[in-house]
């Protein structure tokens, strides 16, 4: 196993690291947007309760 390992070059490592960082940020932003849009806060004084909080507040 010691002789069969191939290590990435410095350029490949940098490119893959950039891809991972960009993907992580995009997924975090998508999760944040979903949480912001559909999240219901327990605080009744909160300005934004999310889309579901707005709908539930109408009834």
Backbone torsions as a table, in degrees:
resi	resn	phi	psi	omega
1	UNK	NA	-29.0	-179.6
2	UNK	-65.1	-34.5	-175.6
3	UNK	-88.6	-14.3	-176.5
4	UNK	-96.1	-1.5	-177.6
5	UNK	-80.9	131.8	173.8
6	UNK	-115.7	124.5	-179.0
7	UNK	-91.6	144.8	178.5
8	UNK	-69.6	153.3	175.3
9	UNK	-73.9	168.1	-179.2
10	UNK	-61.3	-39.5	178.5
11	UNK	-65.5	-43.1	178.0
12	UNK	-63.1	-40.9	179.2
13	UNK	-63.8	-42.8	178.5
14	UNK	-64.7	-43.7	-179.2
15	UNK	-63.6	-44.2	179.6
16	UNK	-67.4	-35.7	177.7
17	UNK	-65.3	-41.4	178.5
18	UNK	-63.7	-41.5	178.8
19	UNK	-61.7	-44.0	-179.7
20	UNK	-65.0	-42.5	-179.4
21	UNK	-65.3	-46.5	179.8
22	UNK	-62.9	-43.2	178.8
23	UNK	-63.2	-41.2	179.4
24	UNK	-64.2	-41.8	179.0
25	UNK	-66.4	-41.4	179.7
26	UNK	-63.6	-43.8	179.1
27	UNK	-65.1	-40.2	177.8
28	UNK	-63.2	-40.2	178.2
29	UNK	-67.0	-38.5	177.6
30	UNK	-64.5	-44.1	178.5
31	UNK	-64.7	-40.5	177.4
32	UNK	-61.6	-44.3	-178.9
33	UNK	-64.3	-41.7	178.5
34	UNK	-65.2	-42.1	179.4
35	UNK	-66.1	-38.8	179.5
36	UNK	-68.6	-40.0	-176.9
37	UNK	-75.6	-39.9	-172.5
38	UNK	-110.1	-1.5	-176.8
39	UNK	-77.2	140.5	177.4
40	UNK	-113.1	121.1	177.9
41	UNK	-87.3	151.6	179.3
42	UNK	-78.5	-11.2	-177.4
43	UNK	-86.3	121.3	-179.4
44	UNK	-73.0	-20.7	-179.1
45	UNK	-86.4	-2.0	-177.7
46	UNK	-65.4	137.7	179.2
47	UNK	-66.4	-45.9	-176.4
48	UNK	-115.8	121.1	178.9
49	UNK	-107.1	2.5	-177.2
50	UNK	88.8	172.8	-178.0
51	UNK	-64.9	-43.3	179.8
52	UNK	-68.4	-37.7	177.0
53	UNK	-62.2	-37.2	177.1
54	UNK	-65.7	-43.8	-180.0
55	UNK	-65.9	-44.3	179.8
56	UNK	-66.1	-31.5	179.3
57	UNK	-70.4	-20.5	179.9
58	UNK	-73.7	-23.7	-175.4
59	UNK	-101.5	NA	NA
